[in-house]
């Protein structure tokens, strides 16, 4: 085969590759384009609308008695769960990293395995019965505790690797100056493993933000339900969606998670690593 033919064949292959990549990008970009443009369309539908601009859909959403409030409820649930998961998982991971117990690693792996098998769906009945007997149904604090308990095994497992990389010499130096174990954990260990704590915080927020089943079952008052549950009410009895509400609410619903990503990415660049950088 001549050299021009080889070059032409390579050029055609490269053009075909570029066309394929372009089609894939368009395929994945269309939902994002719909999410950004449809809330401002005059006649929202499942299609990407023609260029137009109106705030009428936002007024419809604002008039809904539960829509905007549900986003605040989601922030409370996600923020509370993230704080408790970071605090409890951090202290537990530090203890597991520093205290030598027989069968420690086996217990940690067993807890992680059981938490993966017995998920929130499988444990829903005993959780509901327990909260019912404690008169904690429709209690947001109880829901935060349940969500935190479901995330703790994996969070402990992740953070233990970060804790293992903290040099013990740092802690020994702090003890020489009379620091208590709590002060060592707060002022010496926590700053070193801050990327790991940020990882757990972001992961907890994402896990809770899209959780539908637990809030749907454990919270009966619509005024307390998060956005993931309230979105379910934007369908009529025949199952037809209200595109004006769904599109606008979806845009607002995605903003906190995007902001969370941008803040953490600006601070850490998602280069989460344990230990000390040289």
VENZI-V124437 format. One record per backbone hydrogen bond with DSSP energy under -1.0 kcal/mol. CO is the residue of the C=O (numbers start at 1). NH is the residue of the N-H. E is the energy in kcal/mol with one decimal. If there is no record, write none. Layout:
BEGIN
co = [CO,CO]
nh = [NH,NH]
e = [E,E]
END
This chain:
BEGIN
co = [2,3,4,5,6,7,8,9,10,11,12,13,14,15,16,17,18,19,20,21,22,23,24,25,26,29,30,31,32,33,34,37,38,55,56,57,58,59,66,67,68,69,70,71,72,73,74,75,76,77,78,79,80,81,82,83,84,85,86,87,88,89,90,91,92,93,94,95,101,103,104,105,106,107,108,109,110,111,112,113,114,117,119,123,124,125,126,127,128,129,130,131,132,136,139,140,141,142,143,144,145,146,147,148,151,152,153,154,155,156,159,160,163,167,168,169,170,171,172,173,174,175,180,181,182,183,184,184,185,189,193,194,195,196,197,198,199,200,201,202,203,204,205,206,208,212,213,214,215,218,221,226,227,229,230,231,234,236,240,241,242,243,244,245,246,247,248,249,250,254,255,256,257,258,259,260,261,262,263,264,265,268]
nh = [6,7,8,9,10,11,12,13,14,15,16,17,18,19,20,21,22,23,24,25,26,27,28,29,30,33,34,35,36,37,38,40,41,59,60,61,62,63,70,71,72,73,74,75,76,77,78,79,80,81,82,83,84,85,86,87,88,89,90,91,92,93,94,95,96,97,98,99,104,107,108,109,110,111,112,113,114,115,116,117,118,119,123,127,128,129,130,131,132,133,134,136,135,139,143,144,145,146,147,148,149,150,151,152,155,156,157,158,159,160,163,164,166,170,172,173,174,175,176,177,179,178,184,185,186,187,188,189,190,193,197,198,199,200,201,202,203,204,205,206,207,208,209,210,211,216,217,218,219,138,224,230,231,232,233,234,242,239,236,243,246,247,248,249,250,251,252,253,254,258,259,260,261,262,263,264,265,266,267,268,269,271]
e = [-2.0,-2.5,-2.5,-2.4,-2.4,-2.4,-2.4,-2.2,-2.4,-2.4,-2.6,-2.2,-2.5,-2.5,-2.3,-2.7,-2.5,-2.4,-2.3,-2.5,-2.3,-2.4,-2.1,-1.9,-1.8,-2.6,-2.8,-2.4,-2.0,-2.4,-2.3,-1.2,-2.1,-1.6,-2.0,-2.1,-2.4,-1.8,-2.1,-1.0,-1.3,-2.1,-2.3,-2.1,-2.1,-2.5,-3.0,-2.6,-2.6,-2.3,-2.4,-2.3,-2.2,-2.7,-2.3,-2.4,-2.8,-2.1,-1.9,-2.2,-2.4,-2.7,-2.0,-2.1,-2.6,-1.9,-1.9,-2.7,-1.7,-2.3,-2.2,-2.5,-2.3,-2.6,-2.2,-2.6,-2.7,-2.3,-1.3,-1.8,-3.2,-1.5,-2.0,-2.1,-2.6,-2.5,-2.4,-2.4,-2.3,-2.4,-1.6,-3.3,-1.1,-1.1,-1.7,-2.3,-2.1,-2.2,-2.7,-2.5,-2.4,-1.6,-1.1,-1.7,-2.2,-3.1,-2.1,-2.2,-2.6,-2.0,-2.6,-2.3,-1.4,-1.1,-2.4,-2.2,-1.8,-2.3,-1.8,-1.1,-2.3,-2.0,-2.6,-2.4,-2.4,-2.9,-1.8,-2.4,-2.2,-2.1,-2.1,-2.6,-2.0,-2.1,-2.3,-2.5,-2.5,-2.6,-2.3,-2.3,-2.3,-2.3,-2.6,-1.3,-1.3,-1.9,-2.0,-2.8,-1.8,-3.0,-2.0,-2.1,-2.3,-1.1,-1.9,-1.5,-2.4,-2.0,-2.3,-1.0,-2.9,-2.3,-1.2,-2.7,-2.5,-1.7,-2.0,-2.7,-1.5,-2.1,-2.7,-2.3,-2.2,-2.6,-2.6,-2.2,-2.8,-2.2,-1.7,-3.2,-1.2,-1.6]
END
